[in-house]
Amino acid sequence: MKEETKESQKCSDKKKIMFAYGFIQLGSSLVSALALAVIAFGFCSIKKESKLFNKCVTEVIEKGSSSSEAVRYCNGGK
């Protein structure tokens, strides 16, 4: 009788540990997914900024400046 009680206690302890492990695993997966989404949205803004920079350089070159002068101007130089 005592052996059955000890075995059932061991089993319930293992269930609690496995539940906690699964919950932690699920939580860490959720955090990873959110981090990847934030990184992806960051790349979208970089792409948009790159397009604006390229457009600025193209416009300055069309006005008669050299490529290096256009890049310096679009970077905020004088």
PEFEN-V581752 format. One record per pair of residues at least 6 apart in sequence whose C-alpha atoms are under 8 Angstrom apart, sorted by the first residue. I is the first residue (numbers start at 1). J is the second residue. D is the distance in whole Angstrom. If there is no record, write none. Layout:
# PEFEN-V581752
i=I j=J d=D
i=I j=J d=D
This chain:
# PEFEN-V581752
i=53 j=74 d=7
i=56 j=70 d=8
i=56 j=74 d=6
i=57 j=67 d=7
i=57 j=70 d=5
i=57 j=71 d=6
i=57 j=74 d=6
i=58 j=70 d=8
i=60 j=70 d=5
i=61 j=67 d=6
i=61 j=70 d=6
i=72 j=78 d=7
